[in-house]
Amino acid sequence: MSSTFGTYEVSLTTCLEGDTPTVSKLAGTPRFVSRLQAFGLIPGAQIRVLRQGSALVLQVGDTRLCLRKQDADAIRIVQPQLDYQAAGD
């Protein structure tokens, strides 16, 4: 059984399909950040990565949206880091 061992902040583009990270920061122009926030992408929001490829398909609450990789790169997320040593015990 695995356990979490802290967290780390990375770009949303590092996520895989099925991941459920938490938004930590948004970067970009005020207009871009405002648009993301209108879709529910705010710090503390949990999202689900539905598809990963040249674009990312995300679910935020009941909203689904598609982002270009360059736009998704402006979204910083927090992922739990697994303690793999504990997973083997």
Buried (B, 14 or more C-beta within 10 A) or exposed (E): EEEEEEEEEEBBBEBEEEBEBBBBEBEBEEEEBEBBBEBBBEEEBEBBBBEBEEBBBBBBEEEEBEBEBEBBBBBBBBBBEEBEEEEEE
